[in-house]
Amino acid sequence: QKPPSEQGTPEGISAPPSQKPPSEQIIPEASAVLNLLRLPLFTISGTDNLSAEERKARVEERIQKVFSRYGPDFPPLSVRQVAGSTVVLAGEELLVTVLPVDLPEFNLHALSEGQKVVLEREVAERWREALQAELVRLAVMHSPSYRRLACGLAGILLLLAWSLHQVAGWMGRRWLRSPVWSLKFLLWSLTLVACLGLFPESQDLAWLLYSKILYPFLLLWGTMLATSAVSSLVEGLVHRYFLAYQQERQDLFLHRLSQRIATLEQAAQVTLRVVVFLAGILVYVTLLKIDLSAVLAGAGILGVALGLALQDFLKDVVAGVNILLEDQFGVGDVIEVDSLTGTVESFSLRSTRIRAVDGRMITMPNSSLRLVQNHSSGWARVDFKISVAYEDDLEGALQALKEEADNLAEEWSDKILEPPVMMGVDALEESGVLLRVLLQTRPLSQWETAREMNRRVKLRFDKEGITIPYPQRVVRTVLERDAHEP
């Protein structure tokens, strides 16, 4: 004996409606979209006997059987009442049943039986019209004339794809310096899916390729473009904000403020870029309809594993935050780390890039920047030292050194912040008397000031006849025959 659904009894019903209370008849477990030729027609819901996907599979199977049996000359579709339910028939073949769960927008308990039947017939008529139109389209697609047309269209699509492939390759080589493999993959994937979709026999394969490969790739490509656009917009807004912040404080503007703003701007842009990237991943996963609860459940275990694997990365980030909070250095500062001296060119929470004097670019993780000497924070100082011979006039040398330092400070008032501090005789060395003077300068001006001071003092000492002594050492020679004499 065949099951009730095969005998003509509507699916999802094992007994007349009067034998079950309404609460047992209307149990919408879920809903599914009925497709024909991979096009959505209408939505059906699940019951306590059949899930939505099971109902959908049965209806699609019945439609295919009807078309396989009758071909283009399928019988007309009609709406009838069978076993107390409204059904859509193809001749005498059952296609689909309208159940109370298919009317979730109505409060059926408040309606009479006659009103329920009227509503079900209205829904059944809409379903019948959709099925009728799609069966006609299915018949057309199986006709010889359509197949010839589909073959011609497929040839045109392949020729167009080949032409676009050549254009994309030429543009990539000329302007992008890239083979643009992703664009070519997208082009041929779209062409393949479009060609397969032209024929009814290969539409299932076309849908499989689209849903499993092409759609995720298109979604990923679109998400990457959107993420890149949002990231550029956010970085532009951050730049405008810090630029406005700097302009509002022109009266308080210092070189250090400019460096700190540049450092904070770079760190903010990198941080926001990471946030936008993570948001793009979340949007991509959501659009793919991946269960986030399962992803988040596994994220705990994954987080522990990543925490162990990314210990160095986290150390670098924490060190970068400390550098920002303590204002240890900024972009444009000249710093010295161990034996390396250079200019800070870029800073992020993970690493710092330093341009050495010889032009090398050194990238150092922030956690390795433990002892940093900043040569350009706030102000700088020239510790100028020079030796004069013991035989020369010491007071004259001190006076000449002081005059040259004062003259330089007066002429370079934009670079030297305070009057020079004369330290006098700093040491009595083997070869001469060491004189010392201190000059406080603006950041990054100390080396230029020291070079100019060297030039002026050398010229002045030459003019005054003051000798800058060479290192001297007294060597005593003892003959071997005299070594034993007392």
DRENTOR-643828 format. One record per residue (C-alpha): residue in one letter; x, y, z. Coordinates in steps of 0.1 Angstrom, whole numbers, padded with zeros to 4 digits, always signed. Example, Ala and Ser with C-alpha at 12.3 -4.5 7.8 and 13.67 -1.06 7.14 Angstrom:
BEGIN
A+0123-0045+0078
S+0137-0011+0071
***
This chain:
BEGIN
Q+0000+0000+0000
K+0013+0034-0010
P+0018+0061+0017
P-0010+0088+0019
S+0010+0114+0001
E+0014+0091-0029
Q-0023+0083-0030
G-0034+0119-0035
T-0036+0129+0002
P-0019+0162+0008
E+0016+0161+0022
G+0020+0167+0059
I-0015+0154+0068
S-0021+0119+0082
A-0057+0124+0093
P-0086+0147+0085
P-0083+0181+0101
S-0113+0175+0124
Q-0094+0146+0142
K-0066+0169+0154
P-0067+0200+0175
P-0056+0232+0157
S-0025+0235+0179
E-0012+0202+0165
Q-0020+0210+0129
I-0001+0244+0128
I+0035+0238+0138
P+0057+0259+0115
E+0091+0243+0120
A+0109+0263+0093
S+0104+0276+0058
A+0120+0268+0024
V+0119+0285-0010
L+0106+0263-0038
N+0128+0265-0069
L+0122+0255-0104
L+0151+0258-0128
R+0169+0273-0099
L+0146+0303-0097
P+0126+0310-0065
L+0088+0306-0069
F+0073+0307-0034
T+0079+0298+0002
I+0065+0267+0019
S+0067+0259+0056
G+0073+0227+0076
T+0047+0208+0097
D+0049+0183+0126
N+0050+0155+0100
L+0073+0169+0073
S+0100+0195+0075
A+0101+0224+0051
E+0130+0209+0032
E+0112+0175+0029
R+0080+0192+0016
K+0101+0212-0009
A+0119+0180-0021
R+0086+0162-0026
V+0070+0191-0045
E+0101+0194-0068
E+0101+0157-0074
R+0064+0158-0084
I+0069+0186-0108
Q+0098+0168-0125
K+0077+0136-0128
V+0049+0156-0144
F+0072+0172-0169
S+0090+0139-0176
R+0057+0121-0182
Y+0040+0147-0204
G+0068+0169-0218
P+0058+0202-0232
D+0021+0190-0234
F+0016+0189-0197
P-0020+0191-0185
P-0034+0224-0172
L-0029+0232-0135
S-0059+0236-0113
V-0068+0243-0077
R-0092+0219-0058
Q-0102+0208-0023
V-0089+0173-0015
A-0094+0157+0019
G-0103+0190+0034
S-0072+0208+0021
T-0065+0231-0008
V-0042+0216-0034
V-0027+0224-0068
L-0031+0197-0094
A-0016+0190-0128
G-0045+0171-0143
E-0050+0145-0116
E-0014+0146-0104
L-0009+0163-0070
L+0018+0190-0070
V+0016+0210-0038
T-0008+0215-0008
V-0015+0248+0009
L-0014+0241+0046
P-0023+0265+0075
V+0015+0269+0083
D+0018+0285+0049
L-0003+0314+0061
P+0017+0326+0091
E+0006+0362+0086
F-0030+0354+0095
N-0046+0345+0128
L-0064+0314+0115
H-0079+0306+0149
A-0100+0337+0147
L-0114+0328+0112
S-0142+0306+0102
E-0137+0275+0081
G-0151+0292+0051
Q-0127+0321+0055
K-0098+0298+0059
V-0107+0280+0026
V-0109+0314+0008
L-0074+0324+0020
E-0060+0290+0011
R-0075+0292-0024
E-0060+0327-0029
V-0026+0314-0020
A-0031+0283-0041
E-0040+0304-0071
R-0008+0324-0068
W+0012+0292-0065
R-0006+0278-0095
E+0002+0308-0117
A+0038+0307-0107
L+0041+0270-0114
Q+0022+0273-0147
A+0046+0301-0159
E+0077+0282-0149
L+0065+0249-0165
V+0059+0269-0197
R+0094+0283-0195
L+0108+0248-0188
A+0090+0235-0219
V+0105+0263-0240
M+0140+0255-0227
H+0137+0219-0239
S+0127+0229-0274
P+0151+0225-0304
S+0149+0262-0313
Y+0159+0273-0278
R+0188+0248-0277
R+0202+0263-0310
L+0198+0298-0295
A+0215+0287-0262
C+0245+0272-0282
G+0248+0305-0301
L+0247+0326-0269
A+0273+0303-0252
G+0296+0308-0282
I+0291+0346-0280
L+0298+0345-0242
L+0330+0325-0247
L+0342+0349-0274
L+0334+0379-0252
A+0352+0363-0222
W+0383+0356-0243
S+0383+0392-0255
L+0379+0406-0220
H+0407+0382-0209
Q+0431+0397-0234
V+0421+0433-0224
A+0425+0425-0187
G+0459+0410-0193
W+0470+0441-0213
M+0457+0465-0187
G+0473+0446-0159
R+0507+0446-0176
R+0505+0483-0186
W+0491+0499-0155
L+0489+0475-0126
R+0521+0456-0131
S+0502+0424-0123
P+0488+0394-0141
V+0454+0401-0124
W+0447+0364-0119
S+0418+0371-0096
L+0400+0392-0122
K+0406+0365-0149
F+0394+0338-0126
L+0362+0358-0119
L+0357+0364-0156
W+0359+0328-0166
S+0339+0316-0136
L+0311+0339-0145
T+0312+0328-0182
L+0312+0291-0173
V+0283+0295-0149
A+0264+0316-0174
C+0269+0290-0202
L+0259+0261-0180
G+0229+0280-0169
L+0216+0283-0204
F+0208+0246-0206
P+0183+0229-0183
E+0203+0197-0180
S+0234+0216-0166
Q+0216+0241-0144
D+0221+0220-0113
L+0258+0220-0120
A+0258+0257-0127
W+0240+0263-0094
L+0265+0242-0076
L+0294+0261-0091
Y+0278+0294-0083
S+0268+0286-0047
K+0300+0268-0037
I+0327+0286-0056
L+0316+0317-0075
Y+0293+0333-0049
P+0318+0330-0020
F+0345+0344-0043
L+0323+0373-0055
L+0314+0380-0019
L+0350+0379-0008
W+0360+0402-0037
G+0332+0427-0029
T+0340+0426+0008
M+0376+0433+0001
L+0368+0462-0021
A+0343+0476+0004
T+0368+0471+0033
S+0395+0488+0013
A+0372+0518+0005
V+0361+0521+0041
S+0397+0518+0053
S+0408+0546+0030
L+0378+0567+0041
V+0386+0562+0078
E+0423+0569+0073
G+0414+0602+0055
L+0391+0612+0083
V+0418+0604+0109
H+0443+0625+0089
R+0418+0654+0087
Y+0411+0652+0124
F+0448+0654+0134
L+0454+0681+0109
A+0426+0702+0124
Y+0439+0694+0159
Q+0474+0707+0149
Q+0460+0739+0133
E+0439+0747+0163
R+0471+0748+0184
Q+0493+0769+0161
D+0500+0793+0190
L+0513+0763+0210
F+0530+0747+0180
L+0563+0731+0186
H+0584+0707+0166
R+0577+0680+0193
L+0539+0685+0189
S+0542+0679+0151
Q+0562+0647+0157
R+0538+0634+0183
I+0507+0641+0161
A+0524+0622+0132
T+0531+0593+0155
L+0496+0592+0169
E+0481+0595+0134
Q+0501+0565+0121
A+0492+0544+0151
A+0455+0553+0148
Q+0454+0546+0111
V+0470+0512+0115
T+0447+0503+0144
L+0415+0513+0126
R+0427+0495+0095
V+0429+0463+0116
V+0395+0470+0131
V+0379+0475+0096
F+0396+0443+0084
L+0382+0423+0112
A+0347+0438+0107
G+0350+0429+0070
I+0357+0393+0080
L+0327+0393+0103
V+0305+0407+0075
Y+0318+0381+0051
V+0311+0352+0074
T+0276+0366+0082
L+0267+0369+0045
L+0279+0334+0039
K+0253+0324+0066
I+0279+0305+0086
D+0268+0297+0121
L+0286+0323+0142
S+0278+0305+0175
A+0298+0275+0163
V+0326+0298+0151
L+0326+0317+0185
A+0325+0284+0204
G+0357+0273+0186
A+0372+0307+0190
G+0378+0301+0226
I+0401+0271+0219
L+0416+0289+0189
G+0422+0319+0211
V+0443+0300+0236
A+0463+0284+0208
L+0468+0318+0191
G+0477+0334+0224
L+0505+0309+0228
A+0516+0313+0192
L+0514+0351+0192
Q+0532+0359+0225
D+0559+0379+0208
F+0532+0398+0188
L+0513+0407+0219
K+0545+0418+0236
D+0552+0441+0207
V+0517+0456+0208
V+0520+0462+0246
A+0554+0478+0241
G+0540+0500+0213
V+0511+0512+0235
N+0536+0521+0263
I+0558+0540+0238
L+0527+0561+0228
L+0515+0567+0263
E+0550+0577+0276
D+0559+0596+0244
Q+0593+0580+0243
F+0598+0590+0206
G+0578+0600+0176
V+0580+0600+0138
G+0609+0622+0128
D+0629+0618+0160
V+0665+0607+0159
I+0670+0579+0183
E+0698+0556+0193
V+0691+0519+0202
D+0721+0499+0212
S+0747+0507+0185
L+0721+0519+0159
T+0713+0555+0153
G+0688+0568+0129
T+0656+0587+0121
V+0622+0572+0130
E+0603+0570+0097
S+0572+0551+0107
F+0556+0537+0138
S+0529+0511+0145
L+0518+0492+0175
R+0539+0462+0165
S+0571+0477+0150
T+0592+0508+0144
R+0611+0516+0112
I+0644+0535+0115
R+0664+0550+0087
A+0701+0548+0095
V+0726+0574+0085
D+0739+0553+0056
G+0704+0549+0042
R+0695+0515+0056
M+0659+0509+0066
I+0658+0489+0099
T+0625+0474+0111
M+0626+0466+0148
P+0599+0450+0170
N+0588+0474+0197
S+0595+0448+0224
S+0632+0451+0215
L+0633+0489+0221
R+0643+0487+0258
L+0669+0514+0261
V+0662+0542+0237
Q+0682+0574+0236
N+0662+0602+0220
H+0684+0630+0205
S+0655+0652+0195
S+0630+0653+0224
G+0623+0689+0236
W+0658+0704+0232
A+0693+0693+0224
R+0728+0703+0237
V+0762+0706+0221
D+0789+0695+0246
F+0819+0713+0229
K+0854+0703+0240
I+0888+0714+0227
S+0924+0711+0239
V+0951+0738+0239
A+0988+0734+0245
Y+1002+0739+0279
E+1026+0765+0265
D+0998+0788+0252
D+0980+0816+0269
L+0952+0798+0288
E+0932+0830+0296
G+0935+0841+0260
A+0922+0807+0248
L+0893+0808+0272
Q+0884+0843+0260
A+0886+0834+0224
L+0864+0803+0229
K+0838+0823+0248
E+0837+0850+0221
E+0832+0825+0193
A+0804+0808+0212
D+0787+0841+0220
N+0790+0852+0184
L+0775+0819+0171
A+0746+0821+0196
E+0738+0857+0184
E+0740+0848+0147
W+0721+0815+0151
S+0694+0827+0175
D+0668+0806+0157
K+0688+0774+0165
I+0705+0782+0198
L+0679+0786+0225
E+0700+0800+0254
P+0734+0818+0259
P+0764+0795+0259
V+0775+0782+0293
M+0813+0784+0297
M+0825+0755+0318
G+0862+0766+0316
V+0890+0742+0321
D+0875+0707+0322
A+0906+0686+0325
L+0944+0686+0324
E+0953+0659+0299
E+0985+0644+0288
S+0988+0665+0257
G+0970+0697+0267
V+0944+0716+0286
L+0908+0706+0279
L+0884+0735+0276
R+0846+0730+0276
V+0815+0750+0266
L+0778+0740+0265
L+0753+0753+0239
Q+0716+0744+0241
T+0699+0741+0207
R+0666+0732+0191
P+0660+0695+0184
L+0681+0681+0155
S+0702+0713+0154
Q+0730+0701+0177
W+0751+0685+0150
E+0750+0714+0126
T+0758+0738+0155
A+0788+0716+0166
R+0802+0716+0131
E+0800+0753+0128
M+0816+0757+0162
N+0845+0735+0151
R+0850+0757+0121
R+0850+0790+0139
V+0872+0779+0168
K+0898+0764+0144
L+0899+0797+0124
R+0901+0818+0156
F+0928+0798+0172
D+0949+0799+0141
K+0945+0837+0140
E+0954+0840+0177
G+0983+0816+0174
I+0968+0791+0198
T+0980+0756+0193
I+0956+0726+0193
P+0981+0699+0204
Y+0986+0665+0190
P+0986+0636+0215
Q+1021+0633+0230
R+1038+0605+0249
V+1072+0606+0265
V+1092+0574+0258
R+1122+0564+0279
T+1147+0540+0265
V+1167+0518+0289
L+1198+0500+0276
E+1203+0464+0287
R+1237+0471+0301
D+1222+0499+0323
A+1193+0478+0334
H+1213+0462+0362
E+1228+0494+0375
P+1212+0508+0407
***
